[in-house]
Amino acid sequence: PVARATPAELARYQVLVLPNLVCISDELANNLREYVADGGRLIATYLTSLKDEQGEARDDYALADVFGAGFQAVDPTYAANAYGSYLNRRESPLWESLPDTLLALAPPLVRAEAAGEVLATHVLPACVLGEESWVNWWSPPPAQDSGLPAVVRNRYGAGECLWFGFDVCGMSAAMTSAFGYRVAFPYLRELLTGALELLTPQPPVRLHTLTPRAVGVTYFRRGDQLLVHLLNHGVSPLLGDVVPVRPGRLALRESFFPAQSAKLVYPCEQELCLERDGGEITIALPELELHQIVQIG
């Protein structure tokens, strides 16, 4: 568990994600600080590190210097609204896969002071929903930009951190507020993928696909082999019908895994071609029906 991880154990990972990990000890905070200073990458959300391991509140994030964001308060003003704020984005590769609009966020928002690079700010709703104020059909529209930082990128030592001032993962599920129904945030995959791409522009292994929502992929390294399991996610929404998809191509950083061969081992056996270019190895994948396993050696 990350709560007991030593600096040496943390150093095994290119990126660590702390999804609203509110309670952490001073020791863990120091280990995480050392991890980032030594070149690690950190993604942290919402109230991460605001309390100690006993649940006692701190005046500020234990990792405020790493986040590049200092905690001021949780603002419950728009807690009854379906949308607590809207995300006004500044130019950054983080947003390339997301639609060009003000993205709605679930309340409450965190008021913070940024020391790092602000990648987005909060736009507040036009009004607060209540017993005597309401908006027909839907949530209040956005009003003026508050200037409050919502996403901050901060370089710390040899590493960097991406801080989200809202509950990114908590917004993945729909819920009911006092005066509205909060729709689940529909772009969680694109947002987290963009965050990983921003912090690790050259990952050791990656699937390049034109159908990211239809293809699931998991990687397993076992000795001198790399196993890749691909799954057709289209089966569930199609109620069991199997429509084959083209999964795309695998890309390996040769310094990470100097592959010499690749073959499909399930559901049938098929040799696959490797192409090398500038330290990268690519493998074109065959059509995916239900699921398949690729063995790289």
N, C-alpha and C positions, 0 to 999 in steps of 0.2 A: 504493500500500500504506500501511496505517496506520503502519507502522514509520518512514516518512519523511515523514509528513504534518505540515505546518506548522499553527500555530494558525488561520490564515485558511482553510486547507482543511478542518480539523476543524469549523470553525464552520458549514459548509454543512449539517451533519447535526443533526437534532433529538435523535437517540439513537445512541450508539455501543455496540456489544456486543463485549466482549473475552472470548471463550470459552477460559478457561485459557491466556491468552497469557503464558506464564511468563517469557520473556526479553524485556525491553524496556530501552532505554537511558535514562540520566538525562535526556537531551534530550527523548525522547518522553514520559517521565513528567511533565516540566515542562509540555510542550505539552498533555497531557491534563488536568493540574491547572488550567491556564489556561482550557481549554475548559469545564470544569465550573464553575469560578469565575465565568465570564462568562455562565452560564445553560444550559450543555449538560447532557445527561442521559447517564449511564453505567451500563451493566450489566456487571459483572465477576464471574468465577467462579474458585473454587478457588485456584490458585497464581499467578494473574496478577500480574506485576511482582515476583515473588520473586527473580528472577535478572536480571543485567545482560545486555547483548547478546552477551557472550562466554560466557554460561552460568555465570558465577560467582555463587554464592549470596549473597544479602543477608541481614542479620539480621532484617529486617522487610520487608513489602511497600514498594516504592518509593512506592506510592500509599495507604499506610495512612491518612493524614489524609483522603483523598478517600473511601475505602471506609468509614471509621468503624469499622474493624476492624484490630487489630494481630495479626500472625502470631506464634504461639508454637511450634507443632510440627505435623508430620503424625503422626497417631496410627495405627500399623499393627496395633493390638491385635486388631481384628476383620477383618483382611485375608483370612482364610480363610473367613469367613462369607459366605453368599450376600448377606445384608444387613448392612451395617456399622453402621447406625443407622436410627432412625425420626424423621420430622420432626414435632415438636410445634409446631403453629402458633398464633400469637397473632392477635387480631382485626385484620384488614386486608382491604381490597378485593382484594389480591393473590390471595387464595385463593377468590374467589367461584365460579370455574368448576371447582374441584377437589372430589373427594368428601370427605365429612366423616369422615376416618379418619387414622390415623398412616401417612404415606406412607413406604415403604421406600426407603432410599438405599444406593448401592453404596459399599463401603469403598475407601480409608481416609478418615477424616474429618480436618478441620483443627481443631486447637485454637487458638482465637483469643480475644482480649479485645475486647469491643465498646465503642465510644465513641458510636455512633449508636443509632438505634431498632431494637431486636431484634424481628424479625417471626416468628422461629421458632428453636427450640432443638433439640439432638440428644437423643433418647431412646436409650440404649444397649441392645444385646441382653442377654438374661438370662444368656447364657454364651458362652464362646469355643469354637468348634468345633475339635476336634483328634483325635488318634489315640485318645484315651481318653474323649472327651466328644462327644456327638452328640445330635441331636434327630430323632426319628422323623418321617418324611414331609416335614418342611420346616425352614426356618430358625428359629433360636431366637426366641421372642417378645420383644416389648419389655419392659424392666424399668423402671428409674426414669429420670426426666428428669435429664440431666447438668448442665443449665444452660448448656452450651456454646452460643454463638451459631451458628446455621446460616444465617440470612438476616438481613442488616442493611440498613436504609435510612438514608442519611446525607445531610443537606443541607450543601452546601459552597459558600460564596459565594452566587451567584444560581442555582446549579444543584443537582443531587442525584445520588446514586449508589445503586444497588441491588447489594449484594455477596452472593454465594452461596458458602458455605464448603464446597462439594462440587462434584464435576465434573458439572455439569448436562448438558452436551452429550455427555460421555463415557458417560453412563448411557443414551443413546439406543439402544445396541446390547446384545444379550444376550451373556454370556460365561460361562466356567466358572471358578469359584474352586477352591481346594484341596479343600474339602469340600462344595461346593454349586454349584448352577447359578443364576447371576444373571439374572433376568428383566429385559428392557429396561424402563426407566421408561416407563410407558404414558401419562403425562400431560404430556409435554414441550411439546406444542402449547399446552395450557391454561396451563401455568406461564409460558412465555415470553410468551404473549398477555397474561396477567395482569400481568406485569412491564411490558410496553409500555403497557398501559392505566393502570397506576399512575403511571408517569412522564410520560405524554403523554395526559391524559384527553380532550383534544380534538385528535386527529390531523387533518392536512389532508385526508386522503381515507381512507375506510374502507368495507368491505363489511359490512353487517349481515345475517347469515344465520342460519337455524335449523339448518343442516346444515354446520357448519364443517369437518367431516372429509370431506365429499363434494364441496366446492367449493374449487378453488384459484384464486387471483387474483393478477395481476401488473399493476403500473401503470407506464406509460411517458409521460413528458412530452416532447413534441417541438414546440418553438416555441410556437405559440398553440393547440396541441391536447393533450388528455390521452387516451391510449389505454389501455383496460382489457381485459385478456385473461383470460377465465374458462375453467376446465377442470373437467370432471366426473371427480372422483377415484374414483367408484364403479365405473368400467369395469374397473379392474385386479382388485379383489377379487371381482368378479362374473365373472371369466374371459372378458372381452370382451363380455358382455351390456351393452347400453346402456339404463339406466333413467333417464329424464329427471328432473331435480330443479329445484325452485324456488330460484334462487340468493339471492333476497332483494332488498335495495336498496342502492345506493351513496349515501354521504353525503359531500359536499364542503364544506369550509370556504370560504365565499365570498371571504374575504380572501386565501386561497391561490390559488383558481382561480375567477374570476367567470364561470362557465359560462353561455352563452346558448342552447346547443342540445346535443342528445344523440341519437345514433342507433346502432342495431345495424348494423354493416357486414359482418359475417360470422357465420353462414353465409348470411344473407340480409339485405336492407335493410329497416329498420323504424324509423320515428321514435319517440323515447321522450319522455315528459313530464318536465318539471322542476318541482319544487315548492320554494318558498322559505319559510323560516321562521327568523327570528332569526339571520340570517347563515349559515344552513346550507342547502345545496341537496341535495335527495334525488331519486334517479332509481330508479324501480321497474324491475327487470330481467325480461325474458321468460324463459320456461322454457328450461333449459339441457340440451341433449342431450349432445353430445361436447365441443365448445368453441365459444366465441363471442368476438367482438371488438366492443367499444363505443367509439365515437369521440365525444369531448366537445369542443366548441369554444366 
